[in-house]
Structures are given as C-alpha cells and as structure tokens.
Amino acid sequence: MKYTAPLRQFTRWSWAIALLLMGLASAHAAPPAMTIELKKLSEQVYVAVGEAGPASSANRGFNSNAGFVITKAGVVVFDTLGTPVLGEALVRAIKTVTDQPIKLVIVSHYHADHFYGLQAFKDQGAEIWADVKARHELGTDLFKQRLQQRQRDLFPDVDENQKIVPADRWLNGDTHFEMGGTHFKIIYAGPAHTAEDILLWAQEPRVLFAGDLFFQGRVPYVVGANLRGWLASMDKMTTLDAAWVVPGHGQPSKDPMPGITMTRDYLQFLMAQMGRGADDMLSFDEAYDRVDWGRWKSMPAFDAANRLNAYTAYLEMQQETLKK
Ligand SMILES: [Zn+2]
C-alpha cells in the first residue's frame, strides 16, 4: 500500500502523540514540596493543623491534623497527614524544632487523610504502631476504593506509587509506655469512627490526641462508623484532665466540650432521623429527603459527607429495627 504525503505526515504525528501519552501515563513530574507551619502547644508538644473542609486539590490533601511530643529520648508522632509530600513536610518541620530522632509513630486509624504520609517516617527509621483491628482492613474493597478516589482527586500528590504502610506493631487494647521521662497511654476507643480508633494521652504535658473521635468546625465523617459505639467512646475523652485536646480535624482546644457536644449532637441527630425512617420502613432516599438538615447545612464538609454519613446511620438503625 502506498501512502500519500499528508497521510504519512498524519501517521508520524499520531505516533508522536501516542508516545507522548505513554510517557505521561508512566511518569509524571513529582509534586512540589510543601511547608508546614507548626502550632506550639507546650515546650514538648506541637501540632500541624489542616484546613477545615474535605481533602481537595486546592488544599493538596492537607485537611487533617498530626502532632508530636518531644521527649529526652526521641520524638513520638501521632498521625502523618494525607499524602507523601505532607509526610515529608512534617518530618522537616519536626527537625526545625528538635534534634531528637523520630522514634515512634502512632496511627489513630487507617483513614487516608491520617496515614498516607507514613512512608517519610518509615524512611527515618521510626517504628509504627496501630490497633490490630486495622490490619484486616488494609485489603478490603472499601480501602481500595478510597485509594483510587485519592489517586483521582489528589493527583499527583497521591499517585500510582502510593504506599500503604502497615504497622510494625499491632496493638491490642490499652497500652502504656514511657519514653525519655514522658509517660504515654494509648487508649483503645473503638468501635467508633472506625473499628481501630485509638487516642494518645501524653501525661506530663497533659495533651490528648483524639484522632477522629471528635471534630471541630466541620461535619464529622461517619462513613463506615459504628454510631452507638462512637457515642459511648466519647466519654473516654472527658474523664482526662487535659490542658489541650487535639482533634483529627480542626483547631486544638483547651476546652473540647463544644466540639465533643457538636459531634455528639450530630451523631444523635443522624440516629434519630434515620431511625425514624427505618422504623417507618422508608427507603433511604425517602428517609433522607424528609429531614430538615438546616442546622448542619452551612458547616464545612456538609456537601461532601452528609448524605454518605446518613446512609451509614440508616444501615445501622435498620439493623436495630430488624432486631426489635
Ligand atoms: Zn477518619
């Protein structure tokens, strides 16, 4: 077959475009580094506070909190933020305030926005601890869907090379330890926001890292949660005499009661409304549409989270209705 000149030119161009696309698919420019400003709670304790809304390309996944405690024998870190770039930025930020090595990372729960930064800490030689109930979740469909969603929404900060770093030590229940003269208690608080929720209590500085057990200034994320268990676990936070409580999302607080009350009110509202729907044998859509969401509508993350949250509540309440 004989090509005419324009056709030959077209063929050459289409080859060039195909090669370019293949190149783009296999490699892309590394995302630019980020800088994290730390908030100092005490001589020993600092936090990185993310934005209030959901993770987005605009905030580059910086929508959650992480914190750390400096001891005389090393640094204990609680959560590592939601992308590898953020994890690296947090490591650099820690090094600006202490020469102590980063010894230990505690993962509050295996939600993307709290642990996708783990690799940077692993590279520093830190040991990673999490509750054992997270272990089997690492391979579930929901877990893979979350990863795909992040790869889509936060590309290139989360890409095909995202590492899912498991814990080096899987904890089972409350755990006490001491490092460099500071005493710590890891408090198991699940099943609540997830099956594997843990809190970290740093005794001498009196700081409680609460993970996603309560939210400040945004609609909580309830998907996959156990609402009744969550309500029961909230009391574990109020019995400690904390100088500061650091939530998983929102500003650290000397008085966590407003945030705790807001989270509790929201969970109770979901359960009451979806419970009525389930009792009346309504479909989820019918149950959802008849609720007046007015009080919550103006809060950050309402659009992203509320309907899915309500669905989780509906399923849980439906199970309870069936057992009545
Ligand atoms: Zn979470």
Residues whose N, C-alpha, C, O or C-beta is under 5 A from the ligand:
A	BS01	ZN	H111 D212
